[in-house]
Amino acid sequence: MSAVDPATVVLAAAAVAAAAVYFYYYSPQANQPDMHPLQLAQLASVGRVRESASESPVYRSKSAPEGTRLLATPAGGAQDLRGALRAGRRAQRSDALRTVAGSELRLVSSGELAQRVQSFAGGLLRLLSAGRPGRAAVLALPGSVEATVALLACIEAGVVAIPVAASESPAAVARVIAHSGAAVLVTTPALAAALAPLLDAPALAHIIATDEPGGPDVTRPVRGAVALARFGDLEQGPGPDADAPVSPADVAFVLYGPGASGSAQGVAVTHANAVAALAGLASALPPAAAITARDVFMAVGSLASATDLSLVCFALMCGCSLAVAETADAEVLVAQAALLQPTFTHLGPLVVRDLVQLFSASIQQYPWLERTLFGSGYRRAADSLMRGVLPKKNLWDMLYARHYRNALGGRLRLVFVDGRGTTSQALEWLRVLHGARVVPVFGPRHASGVAVAGSFYDYATAIDAHNVGAPLACNEIKLVDAPEAGLSVEDEPNPRGAVAVRGPNVATSQWSGSSPTPLPSDDGWLVLPYYGEILPNGALDIIGDRETVVKCALCPTGLLLVEGLEHALASSPAAVDVCVVALPAEQGLGILVYPQLLALAAAARQLKKEFRPQSIAGYPWCAEFVRDKLVAAALQAGFRWLAQVPPASLRVRLVAAPFTAANGLASSDGTYDRAAVLAALAGS
């Protein structure tokens, strides 16, 4: 065997090194932006100039310029939600539903789903015709096949669906049932048993309990006037004799806020509102990225979330397979996604924070050299985003990013996130590690869950300047002065104020006792309980709501919108969850923090301090360490007045677990429960 020529070895080594350098460095640098920067300079157009000094100009989607009608129906022309979903069913792939049972993937065919929906719809109509007046059903179910069947059956039967999050307390569910005047409750045996002593709902005539082996016995009536039925029994009966009458003006859903009290009003979303929202979502995607029957939508959030509900209906309208995986636990999500193989999803704030924390903790365990290599690759990929280039295949991607992409099934191409509750750092993280388009959306229940969305090809501006996007083609937005929050459309450098929205997706009624009553509006404009800022490119940033404006003597203006401060504090590498509340008795601010535990562990080793994560509240040095990091992050973000705040006026308390609905620190929609946070700080 002849000896290898040394020159050949050198040339081969040089070629390998050159290829590695190219794939690692030059390949992402050489890519052209996915959209010309000038096209992203203006995400929305001004529809009309200011009509008064107390309001901003009216902003519209660039695809619906002034003089054209706002989108009211999807491309197929369906006038009501039932028609839109039936059109999607005709194009649907064979596996209509996917779910995980234990460690197995279970499929429900489109034919089986259609049969179950029709049978359940028929059962609902028979129960309602024999019971008290009222064609509304409360759906208090976790994410499941049964929850999907019940929702679709309500739409088929023309019954008003009132979804309630599974994480809500029995007392909150009971209040919604009583306030809504619903005649039917569909729930689990466990919740039915828990509700029995709490229900005071004269209109309630029927409880339908899902079939759960080993569940509580609910064969006895809750009280004499309420009849009990089994979910499976209704699915075995015949479907409706004829289509129930449904018109665009009929109410499709009633949406209550999380932890809704008895005095709270549900928002009545009509069929016309719902299909307009679907049209707006479709218009936010370029034709080349349109959702089709080949896609699989992973439903992670609760149907009680207006945005999640709209996206579930959007996926079904497009004929997608629906993968049911309701969870706020990132480890559960990763395990289920590996089986469900989604192509697009919507992730709420709680699961995004948990997902980023899970992956970040994994990376922190790398050896120093590997962690340094990862950091270098991540920075180069993030630089690509700033230049309008989604990271493409290169050496770094093959070594690291592909692993994290595969953790969520490996096929994700589109991720919708809650624009208000997702930090800029989390947006960047998801785009870099998963190589998917990440589109922030925002829309309260008053606007059918969607009113604005980030540009599909805009990878940088939502990171450089946090925002929730530009108006969809189904509605307009403007700002009006909000003196109660110290906000004005004359503010510099950008106008600020209360967000007003108008369009066919915007609800005009609220629900109370089984009937809608008009919402207050001015020429169709509905002023939302949210405060916003319009950025120079026409994008909207939500800077707070009525519950997050606090009087604060420490702040130069005397009023503080704490959400902006929370976003700044959350950018600290020492924090994961941060909630700020006012402490009136102390004329200070309280900050409850779930810290980055690995950062504290590293600090403990460096400072030679004792540290145990589960006893974190007992280590004063931890709170001081985190406080210093938080203040540094806030100063960098522009909150310079914090540098003058005495330590005694800024109380920091640490907790050993993320904020979740289970521990009461967060609501089912991902927002913080500020009353619970205040109670936790008061007990410290």
C-alpha positions as CSV (number, residue, x, y, z in Angstrom):
1,M,0.0,0.0,0.0
2,S,1.5,3.3,-1.1
3,A,2.1,6.2,1.3
4,V,-0.3,9.1,1.1
5,D,1.2,12.2,-0.4
6,P,1.6,14.8,2.5
7,A,0.6,17.5,0.1
8,T,-2.7,15.7,-0.5
9,V,-3.3,15.5,3.3
10,V,-2.6,19.2,3.7
11,L,-4.9,20.2,0.8
12,A,-7.7,17.9,2.2
13,A,-7.3,19.4,5.6
14,A,-7.4,22.9,4.2
15,A,-10.5,22.1,2.2
16,V,-12.3,20.7,5.2
17,A,-11.3,23.8,7.3
18,A,-12.5,26.1,4.5
19,A,-15.8,24.2,4.2
20,A,-16.3,24.4,8.0
21,V,-15.6,28.1,8.0
22,Y,-18.0,28.7,5.1
23,F,-20.9,26.7,6.7
24,Y,-20.2,28.1,10.1
25,Y,-19.6,31.8,9.3
26,Y,-19.9,32.8,5.6
27,S,-23.1,30.9,4.7
28,P,-25.4,32.8,7.0
29,Q,-23.6,36.1,6.2
30,A,-24.0,35.6,2.4
31,N,-27.8,35.1,2.5
32,Q,-29.9,38.0,1.2
33,P,-32.8,39.3,3.4
34,D,-36.0,37.4,3.0
35,M,-37.8,40.7,2.5
36,H,-36.4,44.0,1.4
37,P,-35.9,46.3,4.4
38,L,-37.9,49.1,2.8
39,Q,-41.0,46.8,2.8
40,L,-40.6,46.4,6.6
41,A,-40.2,50.1,7.2
42,Q,-44.0,50.6,7.3
43,L,-45.9,47.7,8.7
44,A,-49.2,49.5,8.7
45,S,-50.6,52.5,6.7
46,V,-52.5,55.5,8.0
47,G,-56.1,55.1,7.0
48,R,-57.3,58.5,8.1
49,V,-55.7,61.4,9.7
50,R,-56.6,62.5,13.3
51,E,-60.2,63.5,13.7
52,S,-59.5,65.3,17.0
53,A,-56.5,66.3,19.2
54,S,-57.3,63.5,21.7
55,E,-56.8,60.6,19.3
56,S,-54.2,59.2,17.0
57,P,-54.5,58.6,13.2
58,V,-56.3,55.4,12.2
59,Y,-54.1,52.6,11.2
60,R,-54.9,49.8,8.8
61,S,-53.2,46.8,7.3
62,K,-51.2,47.5,4.2
63,S,-53.3,44.9,2.4
64,A,-56.5,46.8,3.2
65,P,-55.7,50.4,2.4
66,E,-58.2,53.3,3.0
67,G,-61.1,53.1,0.6
68,T,-61.3,49.3,0.5
69,R,-63.5,47.2,2.7
70,L,-62.1,45.4,5.7
71,L,-62.0,41.6,5.3
72,A,-65.2,40.1,6.6
73,T,-65.1,36.6,5.2
74,P,-62.4,34.0,4.3
75,A,-61.5,33.2,0.7
76,G,-64.2,30.6,0.5
77,G,-66.9,33.2,1.2
78,A,-68.4,31.4,4.2
79,Q,-70.7,33.8,6.1
80,D,-70.9,31.8,9.3
81,L,-68.4,29.7,11.3
82,R,-70.3,26.4,10.6
83,G,-70.0,27.0,6.9
84,A,-66.2,27.8,7.2
85,L,-65.5,24.6,9.2
86,R,-67.6,22.4,6.9
87,A,-65.5,23.7,4.0
88,G,-62.4,22.8,5.9
89,R,-63.8,19.3,6.7
90,R,-64.3,18.6,3.0
91,A,-60.6,19.2,2.4
92,Q,-59.4,17.6,5.6
93,R,-56.7,15.0,5.7
94,S,-57.6,11.5,6.8
95,D,-56.3,11.9,10.4
96,A,-58.5,14.8,11.6
97,L,-57.3,14.6,15.2
98,R,-54.1,13.5,16.9
99,T,-53.7,13.0,20.6
100,V,-51.3,11.4,22.9
101,A,-52.4,8.6,25.3
102,G,-49.6,7.7,27.7
103,S,-46.7,7.3,25.3
104,E,-48.8,6.3,22.2
105,L,-50.0,8.4,19.4
106,R,-53.8,8.0,18.7
107,L,-55.5,9.1,15.5
108,V,-59.1,10.0,14.9
109,S,-60.1,9.8,11.3
110,S,-62.0,12.6,9.6
111,G,-65.0,10.3,9.1
112,E,-65.1,9.2,12.7
113,L,-64.8,12.8,13.9
114,A,-67.6,13.9,11.6
115,Q,-69.8,11.1,12.9
116,R,-69.1,11.9,16.5
117,V,-69.8,15.6,16.0
118,Q,-73.1,15.0,14.3
119,S,-74.2,12.5,16.9
120,F,-73.3,14.8,19.8
121,A,-75.0,17.7,18.1
122,G,-78.1,15.7,17.8
123,G,-77.9,14.7,21.5
124,L,-77.5,18.4,22.5
125,L,-80.5,19.5,20.5
126,R,-82.7,16.8,22.0
127,L,-81.6,17.7,25.6
128,L,-82.2,21.4,25.0
129,S,-85.6,20.9,23.5
130,A,-86.6,18.9,26.6
131,G,-85.1,21.3,29.1
132,R,-85.4,24.9,30.1
133,P,-85.0,27.6,27.5
134,G,-81.5,28.7,26.7
135,R,-79.2,27.4,23.9
136,A,-75.9,27.8,25.6
137,A,-73.5,25.2,26.9
138,V,-70.5,25.7,29.2
139,L,-67.6,23.5,28.1
140,A,-65.4,23.0,31.2
141,L,-63.0,20.4,29.7
142,P,-59.2,20.0,29.4
143,G,-57.7,19.7,25.9
144,S,-59.0,16.4,24.6
145,V,-60.8,14.7,21.8
146,E,-64.0,15.2,23.8
147,A,-63.4,18.9,24.1
148,T,-63.0,19.2,20.3
149,V,-66.1,17.1,19.6
150,A,-68.2,19.2,22.1
151,L,-67.0,22.5,20.6
152,L,-67.7,21.4,17.0
153,A,-71.1,20.0,18.0
154,C,-72.1,23.3,19.5
155,I,-71.2,25.1,16.2
156,E,-73.1,22.4,14.2
157,A,-76.2,22.6,16.4
158,G,-76.3,26.4,16.7
159,V,-75.7,26.2,20.4
160,V,-73.6,29.0,22.0
161,A,-70.3,27.5,23.3
162,I,-68.9,28.9,26.5
163,P,-65.4,27.4,27.0
164,V,-63.8,27.5,30.5
165,A,-60.2,26.7,31.2
166,A,-59.6,23.4,32.9
167,S,-57.2,25.2,35.3
168,E,-60.0,27.4,36.7
169,S,-61.1,26.7,40.2
170,P,-64.5,25.0,40.7
171,A,-65.8,28.2,42.3
172,A,-64.8,30.3,39.2
173,V,-66.5,27.7,36.9
174,A,-69.6,27.8,39.1
175,R,-69.8,31.6,38.8
176,V,-69.5,31.4,35.0
177,I,-72.3,28.8,34.8
178,A,-74.6,31.0,37.0
179,H,-73.8,34.2,35.2
180,S,-74.1,32.9,31.7
181,G,-77.5,31.3,32.2
182,A,-76.3,28.2,30.3
183,A,-78.7,25.2,30.2
184,V,-76.0,22.6,29.6
185,L,-72.6,21.9,31.3
186,V,-70.2,19.5,29.6
187,T,-67.4,18.5,32.0
188,T,-65.3,15.8,33.6
189,P,-66.7,13.6,36.4
190,A,-64.2,15.0,38.8
191,L,-65.2,18.6,38.1
192,A,-68.9,17.7,38.1
193,A,-68.5,16.2,41.6
194,A,-66.5,19.3,42.8
195,L,-69.2,21.6,41.5
196,A,-72.1,19.9,43.1
197,P,-72.0,21.9,46.4
198,L,-71.2,25.2,44.6
199,L,-73.8,25.4,41.9
200,D,-76.5,28.0,42.2
201,A,-77.6,28.2,38.6
202,P,-81.4,28.0,38.1
203,A,-81.1,27.8,34.3
204,L,-78.8,24.7,34.4
205,A,-80.8,21.7,33.2
206,H,-78.3,19.1,32.1
207,I,-74.8,18.0,33.0
208,I,-72.9,15.8,30.5
209,A,-70.0,14.0,32.0
210,T,-67.2,12.5,30.0
211,D,-66.4,8.8,30.2
212,E,-63.4,8.3,32.5
213,P,-62.7,4.9,34.0
214,G,-62.2,5.1,37.7
215,G,-63.6,8.7,37.9
216,P,-66.0,9.9,40.6
217,D,-69.5,8.7,40.7
218,V,-71.8,11.3,39.2
219,T,-74.8,9.1,38.5
220,R,-76.8,10.9,41.1
221,P,-78.2,14.3,40.1
222,V,-76.5,17.4,41.5
223,R,-80.0,18.4,42.6
224,G,-83.4,17.2,41.6
225,A,-83.9,19.6,38.7
226,V,-80.6,18.8,36.9
227,A,-80.4,15.7,34.7
228,L,-77.1,13.8,34.2
229,A,-76.0,12.2,30.9
230,R,-72.9,10.4,29.7
231,F,-70.8,11.9,26.9
232,G,-70.5,8.5,25.2
233,D,-74.3,7.9,25.3
234,L,-74.9,11.1,23.4
235,E,-72.3,10.1,20.8
236,Q,-74.2,6.9,20.1
237,G,-77.4,8.6,19.1
238,P,-78.6,9.9,15.8
239,G,-77.6,13.3,14.4
240,P,-79.9,16.2,13.9
241,D,-82.9,15.7,11.7
242,A,-82.1,18.9,9.8
243,D,-79.6,21.7,10.0
244,A,-80.2,24.0,12.9
245,P,-80.7,27.6,11.7
246,V,-77.5,29.6,12.0
247,S,-77.1,33.2,10.8
248,P,-73.9,35.4,10.8
249,A,-75.4,37.6,13.6
250,D,-76.0,34.6,15.9
251,V,-73.6,34.3,18.9
252,A,-71.1,31.5,18.4
253,F,-69.0,31.8,21.6
254,V,-69.2,33.6,24.9
255,L,-65.7,34.3,26.3
256,Y,-65.1,35.1,29.9
257,G,-61.8,36.3,31.3
258,P,-59.7,34.1,33.6
259,G,-61.0,33.8,37.1
260,A,-64.2,35.6,36.0
261,S,-66.3,36.8,38.9
262,G,-70.0,36.7,39.1
263,S,-70.3,40.4,38.1
264,A,-67.9,40.0,35.1
265,Q,-69.4,40.2,31.6
266,G,-68.8,37.5,29.0
267,V,-68.0,38.8,25.5
268,A,-70.5,37.6,22.8
269,V,-68.6,36.6,19.7
270,T,-70.9,36.2,16.7
271,H,-70.4,33.9,13.7
272,A,-69.6,37.0,11.7
273,N,-67.0,38.1,14.2
274,A,-65.4,34.6,14.2
275,V,-65.1,34.2,10.4
276,A,-63.7,37.8,10.0
277,A,-61.0,36.8,12.5
278,L,-60.2,33.8,10.4
279,A,-60.0,35.9,7.3
280,G,-57.6,38.3,9.1
281,L,-55.4,35.4,10.2
282,A,-55.3,34.0,6.6
283,S,-54.3,37.5,5.2
284,A,-51.4,37.7,7.6
285,L,-49.6,34.8,5.8
286,P,-48.0,35.2,2.4
287,P,-49.4,32.8,-0.3
288,A,-46.2,30.7,-0.3
289,A,-46.6,30.1,3.4
290,A,-50.4,29.5,3.4
291,I,-51.8,26.9,5.8
292,T,-53.1,23.8,4.0
293,A,-54.5,20.3,4.6
294,R,-50.9,19.1,4.8
295,D,-50.3,21.0,8.0
296,V,-50.7,19.8,11.6
297,F,-51.8,22.4,14.2
298,M,-50.7,21.6,17.8
299,A,-53.4,23.1,20.2
300,V,-51.4,23.8,23.3
301,G,-53.6,26.4,25.0
302,S,-57.1,26.3,26.4
303,L,-60.2,26.8,24.2
304,A,-61.2,29.5,26.8
305,S,-58.3,31.6,25.4
306,A,-59.8,33.7,22.6
307,T,-56.6,33.5,20.5
308,D,-56.2,29.8,20.9
309,L,-59.9,29.3,20.0
310,S,-59.5,31.4,16.8
311,L,-56.4,29.5,15.8
312,V,-58.1,26.1,16.4
313,C,-61.0,27.2,14.1
314,F,-58.4,28.6,11.6
315,A,-56.6,25.3,11.5
316,L,-59.9,23.4,11.0
317,M,-61.1,25.8,8.3
318,C,-57.8,25.1,6.4
319,G,-58.4,21.3,6.7
320,C,-55.5,20.7,9.0
321,S,-55.1,17.8,11.3
322,L,-55.6,19.1,14.9
323,A,-53.1,17.8,17.5
324,V,-54.5,18.2,21.0
325,A,-51.8,18.8,23.6
326,E,-53.1,21.4,26.2
327,T,-50.3,22.0,28.7
328,A,-48.2,24.8,30.2
329,D,-45.3,22.3,31.1
330,A,-42.5,22.5,28.6
331,E,-41.3,18.9,29.4
332,V,-44.8,17.5,28.7
333,L,-44.9,19.6,25.5
334,V,-41.6,18.3,24.2
335,A,-42.7,14.7,24.9
336,Q,-46.0,15.2,23.1
337,A,-44.6,17.1,20.2
338,A,-42.2,14.3,19.4
339,L,-45.3,12.1,18.7
340,L,-47.6,14.7,17.3
341,Q,-45.2,16.1,14.7
342,P,-46.8,19.6,14.4
343,T,-46.0,22.0,11.6
344,F,-47.5,25.1,13.3
345,T,-48.7,26.0,16.8
346,H,-49.6,28.8,19.2
347,L,-47.6,29.1,22.4
348,G,-48.8,31.1,25.3
349,P,-46.5,33.1,27.6
350,L,-46.3,30.5,30.4
351,V,-45.2,27.6,28.1
352,V,-42.8,29.9,26.2
353,R,-41.1,30.9,29.4
354,D,-40.9,27.3,30.6
355,L,-39.6,26.2,27.2
356,V,-36.9,28.8,27.0
357,Q,-35.9,28.0,30.6
358,L,-35.8,24.2,29.9
359,F,-33.5,24.7,26.9
360,S,-31.4,27.3,28.6
361,A,-30.8,25.0,31.5
362,S,-29.7,22.2,29.1
363,I,-27.2,24.5,27.5
364,Q,-25.8,25.7,30.8
365,Q,-24.8,22.1,31.5
366,Y,-22.5,22.0,28.5
367,P,-18.7,21.9,29.2
368,W,-17.1,25.3,28.9
369,L,-15.6,24.9,25.4
370,E,-18.9,23.6,24.0
371,R,-20.9,26.3,25.7
372,T,-18.5,28.9,24.2
373,L,-18.9,27.4,20.8
374,F,-22.7,27.4,21.2
375,G,-22.7,31.0,22.3
376,S,-20.6,32.0,19.2
377,G,-23.0,30.2,16.9
378,Y,-26.0,31.7,18.6
379,R,-24.7,35.2,18.3
380,R,-24.0,34.8,14.5
381,A,-27.5,33.4,14.0
382,A,-29.0,36.3,16.0
383,D,-27.0,38.7,13.8
384,S,-28.7,37.1,10.8
385,L,-32.1,37.9,12.3
386,M,-31.1,41.5,12.7
387,R,-30.3,41.6,8.9
388,G,-33.6,40.1,8.0
389,V,-32.3,36.6,7.4
390,L,-33.8,33.5,9.1
391,P,-30.8,31.3,10.0
392,K,-30.2,28.7,7.3
393,K,-28.3,25.4,7.4
394,N,-24.7,25.7,8.5
395,L,-22.3,23.9,10.8
396,W,-23.8,25.5,13.9
397,D,-27.3,24.5,12.9
398,M,-26.3,20.9,12.3
399,L,-24.5,20.6,15.6
400,Y,-26.9,22.3,17.9
401,A,-30.1,24.0,16.5
402,R,-31.3,20.8,14.8
403,H,-31.3,19.1,18.2
404,Y,-33.6,21.7,19.7
405,R,-35.7,21.8,16.6
406,N,-36.3,18.1,16.8
407,A,-37.3,18.5,20.4
408,L,-40.6,20.0,19.1
409,G,-41.1,17.4,16.5
410,G,-38.6,18.7,13.9
411,R,-41.3,20.0,11.5
412,L,-42.4,23.3,12.9
413,R,-42.4,26.0,10.3
414,L,-44.6,28.6,12.0
415,V,-45.1,29.5,15.6
416,F,-47.7,32.1,16.8
417,V,-46.9,33.6,20.2
418,D,-48.6,36.0,22.5
419,G,-47.1,39.3,21.5
420,R,-48.0,41.0,24.7
421,G,-46.6,38.4,27.1
422,T,-43.6,37.1,25.2
423,T,-40.3,38.9,25.7
424,S,-38.0,40.0,22.9
425,Q,-35.4,37.6,24.1
426,A,-37.8,34.7,23.9
427,L,-38.8,35.7,20.4
428,E,-35.1,35.7,19.3
429,W,-34.5,32.4,21.1
430,L,-37.4,30.6,19.3
431,R,-36.3,31.9,15.9
432,V,-32.7,31.0,16.3
433,L,-33.1,27.6,17.8
434,H,-36.1,26.4,15.8
435,G,-35.5,28.1,12.5
436,A,-39.2,28.7,12.2
437,R,-41.2,31.9,11.5
438,V,-42.3,33.2,14.9
439,V,-45.2,35.6,14.5
440,P,-46.4,37.6,17.5
441,V,-50.2,38.1,17.7
442,F,-52.5,40.0,20.0
443,G,-56.2,40.3,20.3
444,P,-58.4,40.3,23.4
445,R,-61.7,38.4,23.5
446,H,-63.5,41.6,22.5
447,A,-61.7,41.3,19.0
448,S,-62.2,37.5,18.6
449,G,-58.7,36.9,19.9
450,V,-56.8,38.5,17.0
451,A,-56.5,42.1,16.0
452,V,-52.8,42.6,15.2
453,A,-50.0,40.4,14.0
454,G,-46.3,40.7,13.3
455,S,-45.0,40.6,9.7
456,F,-44.2,37.1,8.5
457,Y,-40.7,38.1,7.4
458,D,-40.0,40.6,10.2
459,Y,-37.4,39.0,12.4
460,A,-35.8,42.1,13.9
461,T,-38.2,44.9,14.8
462,A,-40.2,43.0,17.5
463,I,-36.8,42.3,19.1
464,D,-35.3,45.7,18.7
465,A,-38.5,47.4,19.8
466,H,-41.0,45.1,21.5
467,N,-44.4,45.2,19.7
468,V,-47.3,42.9,19.0
469,G,-47.6,43.8,15.3
470,A,-49.7,45.7,12.9
471,P,-53.5,45.6,12.3
472,L,-54.9,42.6,10.5
473,A,-56.9,43.2,7.3
474,C,-60.1,42.7,9.3
475,N,-59.9,45.7,11.6
476,E,-58.5,49.2,12.2
477,I,-56.8,50.5,15.3
478,K,-56.2,53.9,16.9
479,L,-55.2,55.3,20.2
480,V,-57.2,57.8,22.4
481,D,-56.0,59.9,25.3
482,A,-56.0,58.0,28.6
483,P,-55.5,60.7,31.3
484,E,-56.2,58.1,34.1
485,A,-52.9,56.5,33.1
486,G,-51.0,59.7,32.2
487,L,-51.0,58.8,28.5
488,S,-51.6,61.1,25.5
489,V,-51.4,60.8,21.8
490,E,-49.2,63.9,22.0
491,D,-46.5,62.0,23.9
492,E,-43.0,61.9,22.6
493,P,-41.4,60.2,20.8
494,N,-44.5,58.1,20.0
495,P,-48.2,58.5,20.6
496,R,-49.6,56.6,23.6
497,G,-53.1,56.0,24.9
498,A,-56.0,53.5,25.2
499,V,-56.3,51.1,22.3
500,A,-59.5,51.4,20.2
501,V,-60.4,48.8,17.6
502,R,-63.1,48.7,14.9
503,G,-63.9,46.0,12.3
504,P,-66.1,43.0,11.5
505,N,-64.1,40.8,14.0
506,V,-65.0,43.1,16.9
507,A,-67.8,42.0,19.2
508,T,-70.6,44.5,19.7
509,S,-72.4,42.7,22.7
510,Q,-71.7,41.3,26.1
511,W,-73.4,38.3,27.6
512,S,-75.4,38.2,30.7
513,G,-78.0,35.7,31.7
514,S,-78.3,34.0,28.3
515,S,-78.9,37.2,26.3
516,P,-76.6,39.7,24.7
517,T,-76.5,43.4,25.6
518,P,-74.7,46.1,23.6
519,L,-71.2,47.1,24.4
520,P,-70.5,50.8,24.5
521,S,-69.0,52.0,21.3
522,D,-68.6,55.2,19.3
523,D,-69.1,54.9,15.6
524,G,-68.2,51.2,15.9
525,W,-65.0,51.9,17.8
526,L,-64.6,49.8,20.9
527,V,-62.1,51.2,23.5
528,L,-60.3,48.2,25.0
529,P,-59.0,48.0,28.6
530,Y,-55.4,48.1,27.2
531,Y,-52.9,50.9,26.7
532,G,-50.7,51.0,23.7
533,E,-48.0,52.9,21.9
534,I,-47.8,53.2,18.1
535,L,-44.2,52.9,16.8
536,P,-42.9,54.8,13.8
537,N,-43.4,51.8,11.5
538,G,-47.1,51.5,12.4
539,A,-46.7,48.6,14.7
540,L,-48.5,48.5,18.0
541,D,-47.0,47.8,21.4
542,I,-49.2,47.0,24.3
543,I,-47.6,48.8,27.3
544,G,-50.2,47.9,30.0
545,D,-53.8,47.6,31.0
546,R,-56.1,49.1,33.6
547,E,-54.9,46.7,36.2
548,T,-51.2,47.3,35.7
549,V,-51.2,51.1,36.1
550,V,-50.1,51.9,39.7
551,K,-49.5,55.0,41.6
552,C,-45.8,55.1,42.4
553,A,-44.2,58.0,44.2
554,L,-40.8,56.6,43.1
555,C,-41.5,57.1,39.5
556,P,-41.0,60.7,38.1
557,T,-44.5,60.8,36.6
558,G,-46.2,59.4,39.7
559,L,-47.8,56.7,37.6
560,L,-46.1,53.5,36.5
561,L,-47.2,51.0,33.8
562,V,-45.5,48.0,35.4
563,E,-45.5,45.8,32.3
564,G,-42.8,47.8,30.6
565,L,-40.7,47.6,33.7
566,E,-41.3,43.8,34.0
567,H,-40.1,43.3,30.4
568,A,-37.0,45.2,31.2
569,L,-36.4,43.2,34.4
570,A,-37.0,39.9,32.7
571,S,-34.1,40.7,30.3
572,S,-31.8,40.1,33.2
573,P,-29.9,36.7,33.0
574,A,-30.8,36.3,36.6
575,A,-34.6,36.2,36.2
576,V,-37.2,34.0,34.5
577,D,-40.5,35.3,35.9
578,V,-40.8,38.8,37.2
579,C,-43.9,40.5,38.6
580,V,-44.0,44.1,39.9
581,V,-46.7,45.4,42.2
582,A,-47.1,48.6,44.2
583,L,-46.7,48.5,48.0
584,P,-48.8,51.5,49.0
585,A,-48.2,51.2,52.8
586,E,-44.5,51.3,52.2
587,Q,-44.6,53.8,49.3
588,G,-42.4,51.4,47.4
589,L,-42.4,48.6,44.8
590,G,-42.5,44.8,45.4
591,I,-40.9,42.4,42.9
592,L,-41.6,38.7,43.0
593,V,-39.1,36.8,41.1
594,Y,-38.6,33.2,39.9
595,P,-34.8,33.5,39.4
596,Q,-32.5,31.7,37.0
597,L,-31.4,29.0,39.4
598,L,-28.3,28.0,37.5
599,A,-27.1,31.7,37.6
600,L,-27.6,31.6,41.4
601,A,-25.8,28.3,41.7
602,A,-22.8,29.7,39.8
603,A,-22.8,32.8,42.0
604,A,-22.9,30.6,45.1
605,R,-19.8,28.8,44.0
606,Q,-18.0,32.0,43.2
607,L,-19.0,33.7,46.4
608,K,-18.6,30.6,48.5
609,K,-22.2,30.9,49.8
610,E,-24.7,28.2,50.8
611,F,-27.5,27.6,48.2
612,R,-30.3,25.2,48.0
613,P,-33.0,25.9,45.3
614,Q,-36.0,24.7,47.3
615,S,-35.0,27.0,50.3
616,I,-34.2,30.0,48.1
617,A,-36.3,32.4,50.2
618,G,-34.1,31.7,53.2
619,Y,-30.9,33.1,51.7
620,P,-30.8,36.9,51.9
621,W,-27.7,37.0,49.7
622,C,-29.8,35.5,46.8
623,A,-32.3,38.3,46.9
624,E,-29.6,40.9,47.0
625,F,-27.8,39.3,44.1
626,V,-30.9,39.2,42.0
627,R,-31.9,42.7,42.9
628,D,-28.6,44.1,41.7
629,K,-29.0,42.2,38.4
630,L,-32.6,43.4,38.0
631,V,-31.7,47.0,38.6
632,A,-28.8,46.8,36.1
633,A,-31.1,45.4,33.4
634,A,-33.7,48.1,34.1
635,L,-31.1,50.9,33.9
636,Q,-29.9,49.5,30.6
637,A,-33.5,49.6,29.3
638,G,-33.9,53.3,30.2
639,F,-35.5,53.1,33.7
640,R,-32.8,55.4,35.1
641,W,-34.9,56.6,38.1
642,L,-34.5,53.2,39.7
643,A,-30.8,54.0,40.4
644,Q,-32.1,56.6,42.9
645,V,-34.5,54.3,44.7
646,P,-33.4,53.3,48.2
647,P,-33.1,49.5,48.7
648,A,-35.7,49.6,51.4
649,S,-38.3,50.9,48.9
650,L,-37.6,48.1,46.4
651,R,-38.5,44.8,48.1
652,V,-37.4,41.7,46.2
653,R,-38.7,38.2,47.1
654,L,-37.7,35.0,45.4
655,V,-39.8,31.9,44.8
656,A,-38.4,28.4,43.9
657,A,-40.9,27.6,41.1
658,P,-42.1,29.2,37.9
659,F,-45.3,31.2,38.0
660,T,-48.2,28.9,37.0
661,A,-51.9,28.6,37.3
662,A,-51.3,25.6,39.5
663,N,-49.5,27.6,42.2
664,G,-51.8,30.6,41.8
665,L,-49.2,33.1,40.7
666,A,-50.5,33.2,37.1
667,S,-53.9,33.0,35.4
668,S,-54.9,30.5,32.7
669,D,-54.2,33.1,30.0
670,G,-50.5,33.5,31.1
671,T,-50.9,36.9,32.8
672,Y,-49.8,37.3,36.4
673,D,-52.3,37.1,39.2
674,R,-51.2,40.3,40.9
675,A,-53.4,39.9,43.9
676,A,-51.7,36.6,44.6
677,V,-48.3,38.2,44.1
678,L,-49.1,41.0,46.5
679,A,-50.2,38.4,49.1
680,A,-47.0,36.5,48.6
681,L,-45.0,39.7,49.1
682,A,-47.0,40.6,52.2
683,G,-46.2,37.3,53.7
684,S,-42.5,37.7,53.3
